[in-house]
Each structure stands twice: as structure tokens, then as C-alpha cells.
């Protein structure tokens, strides 16, 4: 419905202003009243707008918690204000609205359109990835969102379950050029190919298999790049420690074939001199730097 789309745009602009001004108690309602007159002067019934923003503000803490679980490597305060509030709006409609009034696909598609209209170049893709991940994790979203995610007692770091993964800095030679292969995630970062190593499988063998599975390359391990650890949220186990063992691996310079894997949307080769411009996660940078240092030493 055109009026509904217009109403959502007013809600988004109002949430953005409310967020930007420090989320003052009671401030959202006054912002809505002013913005409805300014951006939707012909809209006589503003009950949908008022109910929507009232619900989002009331559920803000819960919504932000779900965003954090869906995007654990992207802190809520680091997400752009537009994208952050599009996600709050989209998640609220996805999880708490009447399914008869707002089907799940409508909630997701409306949020994506708002992100494309008001956000940056990658906002639509980012919002689609996060909402899609939440939808798949919760199943048919007609249930109370928090009942689908049981509240868990906070587990001390030393007692968190550990999951072992293998990852790789993949390189190849194209004539005189050294090329590095990276995968791109839905949160706008270039990162390393990695995957869970099944219990009982040697990390080296498991990493080779995961690279083949994720980007379609046959590789050989050339150097050990060390370990990395980060905490993530598992829908069944809660917080877990993911320990990744990274290797420098070599392949032939061939076309990358990205697997259909949630969270990833691209894979590319880059010349060694071009990677300084790429957006990496902070914990990945030391691994990439070590790989480059190893490769530079090899060339001397």
C-alpha cells in the first residue's frame, strides 16, 4: 500500500532524528508529529505511524540484541544510523507485527527499499543479509521473537564452548604479479576464506577442504600464520569461542567460484599492491600482514 510505504519512510526519518539526538525519553512522539506534517501532509490517518514508532522504541533493547546476534562482528554503534534504524523498523515488523497485516516478505522487502532510498550504496544488501539471517534462524516469524531465543545464563569466558575453524590467505602468481583471494561479507568487509573443521580432522587437511568448498580452488599449504579467536553467538549454544588456525596457501590463478553460503556475497582476486584500500576486520589485518611479509621475504 502506498500510504504504508510513505508512513514507514516517515517513521524511518523520525527514528534517525531521534537516534541522532540521543534517544531522548518521549522525544520520538514529538518528532513523529512534526515529521508527519512535513513529509506526509496529505496523510490524514497517522495511527499506523504512531503505533509503529511506539512499538519500535519500546522494543529497542530487544531489537538491538537481535541485530547483535545476527551480526556479531558488527557492533550496533558502528552500523550507520540509517542502516541501524532501518533494521530496527524491519525487525520490528518482521517479528512483532500482525502476520495478516504485514507478511514476512513485505516486512523484509519494505526495509530493503527504505535502505536503498535513504542509505548508502551497500545498505540494501546489508539490510537484506541481516533480516534474511534472522528470518532463517527464527523460522516462520509469527511467534514471539524472544521465545524463539531462550534467555541464557551468561557463561564465563573460560567455560564457553570452543569451535575450531581453519582459514587461509590464498595467493597465486599471475606473471610477475602476486594475487590474493578474499571473500566479501554482507557487512561490507573483505575477509579470509574459512570454515568449521570437523572433529577428528587434521586442521591442515580441513582448511584445504574448506577453501575448495568456499571458493572452488585446489590449494597447497606453504606456511603457518598462527591462530585467531573471537566470540560469536550460536542459536543453540549461546556464546561460543571460535578459534581459527590460519595458513598461507598457494593455488593456480583461476576463476573463483563462491559457494552459496549465508553471509558472503562476493569473492575476488586482488593484486598485492591494491589490498591496502580494502576494508578488513581489525583481527584479520595481522594475519594478512604476516602473509604479505612471508611472501615478500620469499621474493628476496
C-alpha positions, 0 to 999 in steps of 0.5 A: 500500500502506498500510504504504508510505504510513505508512513514507514519512510516517515517513521524511518526519518523520525527514528534517525532524528531521534537516534541522532539526538540521543534517544531522548525519553518521549522525544520520538512522539514529538518528532513523529508529529512534526515529521508527519506534517512535513513529509506526509501532509496529505496523510490524514490517518497517522495511527499506523505511524504512531503505533509503529514508532511506539512499538519500535522504541519500546522494543529497542533493547530487544531489537538491538540484541537481535541485530547483535546476534545476527551480526556479531562482528558488527557492533550496533554503534558502528552500523550507520544510523540509517542502516541501524534504524532501518533494521530496527523498523524491519525487525520490528515488523518482521517479528512483532507485527500482525502476520495478516497485516504485514507478511514476512516478505513485505516486512523484509522487502519494505526495509530493503527499499527504505535502505536503498532510498535513504542509505548508502550504496551497500545498505540494501544488501546489508539490510537484506543479509541481516533480516534474511539471517534472522528470518532463517534462524527464527523460522516462520516469524509469527511467534514471539521473537524472544521465545524463539531465543531462550534467555541464557545464563551468561557463561564465563569466558573460560567455560564457553564452548570452543569451535575450531575453524581453519582459514587461509590467505590464498595467493597465486602468481599471475606473471610477475604479479602476486594475487590474493583471494578474499571473500566479501561479507554482507557487512561490507568487509573483505575477509579470509576464506574459512570454515568449521573443521570437523572433529577428528580432522587434521586442521591442515587437511580441513582448511584445504577442504574448506577453501575448495568448498568456499571458493572452488580452488585446489590449494597447497599449504606453504606456511603457518600464520598462527591462530585467531579467536573471537566470540560469536553467538550460536542459536543453540549454544549461546556464546561460543569461542571460535578459534581459527588456525590460519595458513598461507596457501598457494593455488593456480590463478583461476576463476573463483567460484563462491559457494552459496553460503549465508553471509558472503556475497562476493569473492575476488582476486586482488593484486598485492599492491591494491589490498591496502584500500580494502576494508578488513576486520581489525583481527584479520589485518595481522594475519594478512600482514604476516602473509604479505611479509612471508611472501615478500621475504620469499621474493628476496 
